[in-house]
Amino acid sequence: MRLTASIGFDQRLAFDDVAGSRAHTKMLAHVGLLSDDEAQAILDALDRVEAELRDGTFAFDAEDIHSAVEHRVTELAGAAGAKLHTGRSRNDQVALDLRLFLRREGRAVAARVHQLQAVLLARAEAAGDTYLPGYTHVQRAQPVLLAHHLLAHFWALDRDVDRWRDALGRADVSPLGAGALAGSSLPLDPDFAAAELGFAGRFENSMDAVSDRDFVAESLFVLALTQVHLSRLGEELVLWSSDEFGFVRLPDAWATGSSMLPQKKNPDVPELARAKAGRVIGDLAGFLATLKGLPLAYGLDLQEDKEPLFDALDTVTRVLDALTGLLDALEFVPDRMQMAADTPAAAATDLAEFLVEQGTPFRDAHAAVGALVRRSLEEHVDLAQLVAAEATLGPDARGLLDPGAAVRRRTTPGGAGPVPVAAQLERAHARLDAQRAWLGG
């Protein structure tokens, strides 16, 4: 019993089990398998069960949540309650409960991603003309507006919300009426039950309906990729808050001290955002391994769908809440950012593009500027001085090395300069409006 019982974790589906049982009861009455009085007795008992769940007096004293609810309904409704399970198996019942649960909780996670996007967008708008180095290979590459950098995370999270919308659309199918695996000889009406529960439709194949956990695997993938995106954001905040970068200051409420080192302020929230990715990836990988060798139709192996899903949902939810709070309170340090971005070598690409505009092939321009940078490093001569003295560059090109000049030259659509970033901010607002419409305001 300790191995097989699921009541320790599937009680989380209690309200969904009640909702599914209500719809099933109404369907049984609709097709004449319950009298009106019997149906009302069961529905009244289900109302009582829901009230007990809400006030904490419900007794979870069965093997699983489905049996616990049915036993209590039978206690309350008598002989009518014993008819609740007519035409239904725990196989289609648990698949239904999990779809109902995920339809709600998946949307709740998507709403939290949306909230983090809103904070990123607000901080991007407030950043104004602040710029910092953009990095490749964790080496300074080209200056970018801080707004552009923050919006890069915004768009990654935007795809996560889209993935939730797609995944929940495919999960929006009622399995109720599939029975244990083959349907029923009773005159059930799965379409009625599906409509009663607000599903887009009902199953097409009863064996697939009870064995399908694609919707769990998809949701775990969305959660894992979201957590990977949060981990990447966390990694940057860990780096940026270090003395070596100094791009941000952590608010006291979102950091901790050291048990030994009085001067320390540790970035615990972004560190855990980084670490939790391994946990959620493990939830996904473990569940896929559970699914990979299962024959049709139902086996108790599928009971292993809930704990990884619950764990991943809870983990990503906590990280989203914490990172949203941290980013909202975070203090940027523009002086440190811009000082790091204003090194002359950061404008090397602009010097090469200046030569391209004069008709020099890009590879030749790349080599010429690279040679100047090398001379500057080896001879300890200021790069601006070498550029000004170079016949093919001269004083006009020297101006490209002025503070902020390089970032203002990024003009292509989707680029890191003021003009394309202003357009990007507008599109980001439009995306949040579209998400808000899907999330119901």
N, C-alpha and C positions, 0 to 999 in steps of 0.2 A: 504493500500500500504506500509506503514511503517513496518508493520508486515511481509508481504509476499515477498517484494522485496529483491533480493539477490545481486544486483549490487554493493552494498557497500563492499562486500568481494569477490564475484566470479569474479570480474574484474581481479583478480590475474590469472585467467585461460585464459586470452585473447589470448595469443600467441598459447596456446594449442587448443583453439577454431578455430583459423585461420588454424592451421595445419590440424585439423580434417575436416574442411570445404573444404580444398584443396583436400584431399583424397576422400571425398564424391563427389565432383564435377568431379574428374577424373573417379570415378566409374560410375557416371551417364552418362558421355560421352562414357565410355567403353561399357555400355549395351544399348546405343542408346537413352537414355532419354534426352540427351542434344546434340545439334549439336556441331560441332567443334567450330564454331564461338561463340555460347552461352557459352560453357565451357571456352573459352579463355577470354571472357568478364568478367566472374566471377572470373577467376584466376587473371586477371589484377587488378580487384577491391580488391581482397584479398591481393595482393601485396601492394596496396595503403593503405589498412587498417593497415597492418603490419608496414609500414613506419610511419603512423600517431601514432601508438602505441609507436614506438621507439622514435619519436621526441616530444611526449607528447601533440600532437594536437588532438588526437582522443577524441570524445565526448561520455562519458559514460552516455547517457541520456535515458536509457531504463530500464525495470524492471530487466533484467538479462543480463549477458554478451553475451549470445547466440542471444538474440533479438537485442542487440546493434550492434553486428557485422553484422547480417543479414540486419538490416535496412540500415546501411552504405553501404553495398554491393549493395543493391537495389538502393540506391541513385546514386551510381557510374555506375552500369551496367544496370539499367533500367529493362525492362521486363525479361531479362535473369536472373537478380538477384533474381526476384520473384520465380524462379525455383530452387533456391539453396536448399530449404528445402524439395524438392521432396523425398518421401520415408524415411524421417527422422523425429524423434520426439525429443523434448527436453529431453525426458527420456533416449534415447540411446546416445544422444549428450552429456549430462552432465556426464554420466558414462564414455564416451570416454575421455572427457577433463580431468577428474580427474585421470584416469589411465595414460594418457600421462604426466600429471603434476607429479604424484607420481613416475613414471618411472625415471624421471629426478631428482626430488628433493630427493627421497629416496637414490638414488645413491650418490648424493652430500653429504648427511649426512653420509653415509657409508664412503665416502672419508675423511671426517673430523675425524671420529673415527679412520680410518687408520693413519691419521697424528698424532693423540694423541698417538696411539700405537708406532709409529716411535720415538716419543720423549721419551716415557717410555723405549723403547729398548736402545736408545742412552744413556740415563741416567744410565740404568742398566749396560751397558758396561763400562761406565766411572767410575762407583762406585768401580770397582776392588774388593779388599778383605775387603771393609768396611762391618761391620756387626752391627746388632742391636737386641734388644729383639724381638722375635715373641710373639704375645699375644693370649691368649684365655680368654674369659670372661673379657677382658680388664685388665688382670693380666699377668705379665711377665711369659712366658712359657719356650721357648728354644731360643738360639741365632740362627739367620738366616742371610745369606748374604743380604745386602741391594738390590743387584741385584735380588735376589729371591723374595723379597717383592714387588718390582716394577713390576716384571714379572707376579706376581699373578693378578695384575690389567690388564696387557697386555692380558692375556688369557681370562679374562672375557669379555673384549672389542672385542677380536677376535670372540667370540661366537656371539656378537651383529652384526658384519659384516656378519657372516654366516647367521644369521636370516634375515638380509636385502636381502641377495642373494636368500634365499628361498621364502621370502614374495614377492619380486619383480618378481620372476619366476611365482608365481601363479597369480600375477596381469597382466601378459603379455598376456592378452586375449582381443581382440577387441570386444566391444558390438555393434559396428556400423552395422546397418541393422536389429536390433531387433525391431525398430520402437517404438511405445508407449508401446507395450507388446506382440504383436502377429505376428511380421514380417510384410510383405507387399504382396499385389497382383501384384506389379510391379516387373519386372525382375531384382531385385537388385543382386549384387554380393558381399556379405560380405567378402569372401575370398580375392577378389581383394583389397578391402579397407584395410583389415588387413595387407596384404603384402605391400601395399603402405606406411603404417605407421610403418612398421618394427615390427609388433607384431608376436609372435610365432604362433598364431592361432586366430580363431574367436570363438564366443560363440556357445554352443550346444543347448541351450534352451532360447528362446527369453524372457520369463518371468523372468527366472533367471538372464539374462543379464542386465535387467533394474533395478532389485531389489537387486542384489548382492552388498553388501558393505563389504564383508569379507576382501577384500584387504585393506580397510581403517582401519577396526578393527585390523587386523594383524599388520599393520604399526604402529598404535597407541600403540600396545603392545610392539613392538620392541623399539619404542621411549621411552616408559615408563620404560622398563627394562634397556635400556641404561642410562636413567637419574638416575635410582636407582644405577647403577654402578658408575656413576659420583658422586652421593651423598655420597656413601661410601668412595670414594677417597677424596672427599672434607672434610668429617668428620675426616679422618686421618690427613689431612693437618692442620685442625683447632687444633687438639690435638698436633701434632708435633711442631707447631709454638708457642705453649704456653711456658711460662717460666718453667712450671712443667716438660715438656718434653725437649724442647730446641733442637730438632733434626733437625730443618730447620730454616733458616732465610728468611723472606719474602722480595723480592725485592721491593723497593719503588714504582716502576711503577705498581705493582700488589697488592698494599695494600692501605689503607687509614688511616688517623689520626682520632683522636677523637675531637669533637667540644669543649670538656671541659678539657680533660686529655692530657697534652702536650707530655707525654712519650709514648702514645699508638701507636701501629701499628696494625690495625685490618685486619683480614683475610677475607675481604669482598667477594672475588671471591669464595673461597671454601665454605663459609657460604651460598652464594646464590646457588651454585651447590647443596648443601644439601637441601635447601629450595624448589628449583624448582621441585624436585621430586614430591612433593604433588600436584603441579599444573598439571604436565603431567599425573600422575596417575588419577587425576580428569578428564582430557580430555578423557582418555580411559574409565573410569567407566561411565561417562555421556553418551558417545556414545553407549556403549553396552546397557545402559538402554533405549536409543532411539530405538534401533533395536529390542529389545526383544519381542515386541507384534505386530509387523507389519505383516499384511496379504499381500499376493502377489496381485498386482505386485508393482506398483509404488505409493507412497504417498509423499506429500510435506514434510513429516517427514524427508525424506532422504536429504533434503536441509541442515539438521543439521550435515551432514558429514564433511563439509568443515571447519567451524570455529575451531572445536577442532583439526582437522588435521593440519591446518595452524598454530595454536597456538603452538602445540606440536613441529612441525618442527622448528619453529622460536626459541622456548625456548631452545631446545636441541642444535641447531646450535650455539646459542650465548654462551651457557655454554661450549660446546666443544672448541670453539675458545678461550675463556678466560682461561680455564684450560690448554690448550695446551701451551699458552703463559706463564702462570705462571710456569708450570712444567719445561719449557725450561730455565727459568731464575732463578729458585729456587736455593738457596744455602743450601746444606746439611752440617751438623755439625758432622763429624765422631767421634770426641772425645766424645761428649755427648752420641752418640748412643752406642759406644763401652763400655763406662763406665757403662751405664745402663745394657748392656748385660753381663758384666763380673762379676756379683755377683755370688758367689759360688753356690747358690741354683739353678742357671740356668742350671748347669751341673748335676743335680740330676738324670735325666733320664740316662745320660751316666754312672753314677756310678752304677745304677741298671743294665744296659746292660753289664757293666764290670763283674758283678757277674754272669749274665746269661751266659756269655762266659766261666766262670769257672765251669758251670754246675748247678748253683742255679736256681730253678724254678722262673719264673718271679714274681709271686705273693710274694714269700718269699723275693726276692731281693727288690721289691718295698717297702715292710714293713720294711726291714732292713735300707734302705736309708732314708725312711720317719722318722724312729726313730732317726737317726743321725741328720737330719735337725731339728727335734723338740728339741733335746738336745742342738744343737748349738744356737737356739733361746732362749730357756729357761735358759740355763746356761751362755749365753753370751760368748761362746767359739767359736773360729774360726772353721768353718766346715772343712777346709783343715787339721787342727791339728787333729780333730777327725777321719778323713778318714785315715790319715797317721798312726794313732795308732790302727786302727781296723785291726784285724788279717786277715779277709777275703778280705780286700781292700789293705791297705799298701801304700808304696811310689809310686808304679806304678799307682794306682788309683788316688793318690794325683795329679799327673800330668794332669789329666783330668780337674782340676779346674784352670789351667793356662789360662791367657787371650787368647781367640781365639781358644783354643783347642777343645771346644765342637763343634763349627760350622764346623771345618775341618773334624770332624768325620761323618758328614751327607753325606753318600756315595750312598744311594739307588737311583734308577732312579726317577727323578722328585723331589728329595730332595733339601735341602737348602745349601749344601756344595759346595765347589769349583768345584769338578769334575762333578756332575750332572748339576750344573748351567751352566757350560761351554757348555755342550751338549744342554741344554735348549736354550741358546742364539743362537746356530746354527739353531735350529728348529724355533725359533721366526723369524729369518731372512727369512727362507724358507716360513713361513706363510705370511710375508709382501710381498714377491715376488709373491706368488700366488694371494694375494689380488690385487696387482698392475696390474696383468694380467687381472683380472676380471674388474677392474675399468678403464681399457684402458690406463694404463701407468701413 
